[in-house]
Amino acid sequence: MANSLDIESVKVIVFQLGDKEYAIPVNQVQGIEKTMHITRVPKTPKYVKGVINLRGVVTPIIDLRDRFNVKSSVENENTRIIIISLDEMEVGFIVDAANDVMDIPKVAIEPQPEVVGSYEEEFISGVAKVDRRLLILLNLEKVLDTLK
Amino acid sequence: MDTNQYLEVFIDESKEHLQSCNENLLALEQSPHDLAIVNEIFRNAHTLKGMSATMGFEDLADLTHKMENVLDAIRNEKITVTPEILDVVFESVDHLEAMIDDIANGGDGKHDVTATVAKLKHIENGEPFNGVDQSTEELSVNEHKSSDEALHYDEFELTVIQQSHEQDFNTFEIAVHLREDCLLKAARVFMVFDILEKLGDVIKSSPTVEKLEEEEFDNDFYVALVTKDSASDVQKKLLKVSEVENVTVTNIDYQKLAKQEVAVTVVEEVSPQPVVQNTTTKSVAPKTNANKASEKKPSHTSSKTIRVNIERLDILMNLFEELVIDRGRLQSIASELNHSELNETVERMSRISGDLQNIILTMRMVPVETVFNRFPKMVRQLTRDLHKKVHLEIIGAETELDRTVIDELGDPLVHLIRNALDHGIENPEIRKAAGKPEEGKVVLRAYHSGNHVFIELEDDGAGINREKVLEKAISRGIVSAESAESLTDNQVNELILASGFSTADVISDISGRGVGLDVVKSTIESLGGNITIDSTEGRGSLFSVQLPLTLSIISVMLVEIEKEIYAIPLSSIIETSIIRKSDIMNAHNQKVIDFRGKVVPLVFLEEIFEVPRNETTEEEFHSVVLVRKGEKMAGLVVDSFIGQQEIVLKSLGNYLTNVFAISGATILGNGKVALIIDCNSLIK
């Protein structure tokens, strides 16, 4: 089987929020952008920061720190917007830093997020331990759920 | 052969050929002796046949082939064109369109066309064709239940029956009645036929065997059988089939049938007369028409086009906007550096990109012809159905409109035309009595005016009866009896666009399909247009539809609140005004102003949109944008006006749907996003 590697591991983008590392499958990521001007959209939930002009496409931006109720850190030069695409929705996530791309072996993923007992629990599809790092795998359907 | 990759091309081209068929058929009806038109239709049909056969759509190819045969016969002057023959050809084209639509929707293009094929064959064989033949056949089908004369035999079958008699066979007509609760009707039919075929030969069945197999019958069916067995034997054997409740076997009386056949042919001979009359009256006309046709011909030149997915155009447009934004930056850099060669280059680039922008915008434009060209045929059909005489004139079919508007426009127009033909144009007798020409006139007109396209439908029919409309509106509770008196004629006319209104006393099949003109109004308004009606009783009506040139570009007024920029569509703005703080009054906890004698509520956008303020400054004057929603008004309070601008409309995407009071967004010259305010949701 030529693609046995694909079956056994999943390629993810790793990013940082506060002191935790999160992961999104690379096939759901459209790109990573530096921060730019965000136009506020009134009467939307707090975590919707507004919309940006992403090469001519108006794209909504979610601040994951507000979505997960973790303490906001100050925007700095590492702050990035990760553009993800799911079910014909394009949405940008504000993250503290986008770290790297890596392959997580499927065996390293634990489906039960018992490790984390916080608010973001419902957005988590699993936890992976790679080397000495703990990566939290996000369930994007849940993250984008409420406004659908 | 894998033909999937050609499917799209096939569908598009087939549609073009069919449309051309339709147009030419209409032209043929006007000048029935112009063989050049027949040749044109023949070529279209021939190409279509070839294409569909290659693509493996046998039914399509088959029907086209039959149609082609008829056209060939016309071409070779074996048969002459009559409206009845054209009816059948039109019918075939309708079927072909349905098949193509089916294929376009992922179907296999199968369609029951047996009746049409039979009619085409009929014509092709040069038998005197007339509509009566078909209707008697239909009648006899309907009469199955009541009369014993269930089956109707053609000449060939009669000969078979006659010969069977001569050879001492029995011919029976068998009526089989299945139990009401019979579950597997097709299976029972199969068992019955199985027995019958062992007994002898089945000459005919009603409904047809195909329909029986598809269970397209109630509980009865009829079979004509030639056998050596006796009637009672046949009956007994058939009753053995379970769920068969009743079997009646009757002898076919050949003598009687033969007589009836004569009677029918007599009827047939009477009916063609109007056809003859038609052709004679027409034969006067063609002489003038022939000239017209020859003049017209050169206009039928099609420009070369390619088909582009509209999504790709959108992407092109987005990329181009990026370029425009960079152009802006480049311009400001160039002016700072003040380098003459750079300035020149940037200027040239600006001009070229300006032209480019225009071209990209007009790439989405399509002539309204694509919608209009289906109407002549529709009007022809309707006039025949309604027994009216109507001449449809189309003006300005080359007027261009945005593709997205065109796609939405078809249905409302169909509705308006149906309405004009059904309610507007009177019957020929009434028209004659009123001193008008018997033939009604309907004009469909399109033209540009400013930033809008107007599409008008004018008829010289009965017009709108004020009393009748008011009476109905009052009875439906749309207006009160008191206010009805003060309405202007135009206001009364517009009542027919109100929901739940239909001026027809009897709901007809043509325009009373459960939807009124209110649907037309709402569709047109959803496109950002509006519709007005002018009408003079006894003289006719004019429906005028005003539409924006494109949906993707709108004129807005940009306003600023703190550092945020919002766009307010010009279509909802009445005017802008600056008011003194002391002019604001309070009514029911609502701040209002007196605007030209009208009390207008104020909406502070800053509060509604929760704009973050650094410091609250008390201004003496307020900038107000007065907007309207129908008759209601409101004043939107902003910090300052920036100015009027044309913007490209964008959606907020699939994630942010239903944001309060925001209908979309646009990208400003500096690359930032500005939100478009939906005034309708701000006015209660």
Interface residues (C-beta under 8 A of the other chain):
Chain A: H37 T39 R40 V41 P42 K43 T44 V48 G50 V51 I52 N53 R55 G56 V57 V58 T59 P60 D87 E88 M89 E90 V91 L144 L147 K148
Chain B: M317 N318 L319 E321 E322 E564 I608 F609 E610 V611 K650 S651 L652 G653 N654 Y655 L656 T657 V659 F660 A661 I662 A665 I667 G671 K672 V673 A674 L675
